[in-house]
Amino acid sequence: MLIKLGVSIRNIKRPIRRTLSPIAKVFKKYGEEAVITSTVEGNHSASSLHYEGLAVDIRLPVNNLQAIMKDLRLELNGDYDIILEASHFHVEYDPH
């Protein structure tokens, strides 16, 4: 897994840290490299879980977008929301 220049994973909390290995594994399965593009930095909505260290953005893969999204949802349990944005997957810890 790669981290975009200027992004830090230092302040993400354990529930999001636990997702990094499964995310990397799913991307690797399809020959892709997962890239973290945002954690707590950047501009997000005022109520964003990014600021609490409970969300991470992952650059969209070049290929196999739908398969990777499906596998991410299977790999991460129902406590995580995976939202497809224009340029990234937004992964947040949001237990229901």
N, C-alpha and C positions, 0 to 999 in steps of 0.2 A: 504494500500500500504506500502510495506517495502522498505528500502533503504540499499543497500549493505554497509557494514562497509568500511569507508574511502571515501565514496561518499557524496558530499554535494549538496543540491539543492539551496543553498544560492544565487548563481550567475546565475541561469537560469532566463530568461526573461519571461515577462507576457504571450506571446503567448504559450510558452511551459508549464508554470504553469497551464494554463487553460486546458491543456490536461490531467493532472494527475488524476483528478476526473473521467472523462469519461473512461480513461484507466482502472482505478481501478474497475469501475462499470462493464465494459465488462468482465474483468477477473473474477470478483465475480459471474457474471451470470453463468459461467461455473465451478464454484467451485474452482477457482484458485486464488492465491495471486499474484498480480503484484509486481515485485521487480525491482527497479531502479538499474542498474549496472554501469552506467556511465552518467556523465553530462559534466562539463567542464574539468575534470581531465582525465588523461589517455593519451594514444597515439592515435591520429587520423590523418587523412591526413591533410596537411597544409591548405587546403581550407575548412576544416570541419566546419560546423555550430556549433559543440560542443563548440569550443573556443569562439564563440560569445554568448553562452548561449541560443542558438536556436535549440538545439537537445538534445535528451535523449535516452538512451538505456534501454530496458526493457527485462529482462530474458524471454526466451521462456517458454510457459506453458508446463506442463507435458502431458496434453491431449487437444484435441480440437483445435489444432494449426490453421487449416484452417478456422474454424468457428470464432475463436477469431480474426484472421486477417481480415476476411470479416466484422465483426461487428465493429472493430476499424476503418476501412475505411468508414463505414457508419456513425459512431458516430462523427468522426473528419471530418471537411469539406475539400474541395479541396485545401485549403491552406497548408495542411500538407502532407508530403510524409511519407509513412510507408514502410520500406524496411526490408525484411526478411533476416537476416544474419545467420551465422552458429549457434550462441548461443544466439541471441537476436533479438528483433524488434528494428530497428533504427527509431525513430520518429523525424522528423525535420519540422520546420516552414519554408516553402518555397513557398510563394504565387506566383501564375503564372500570 
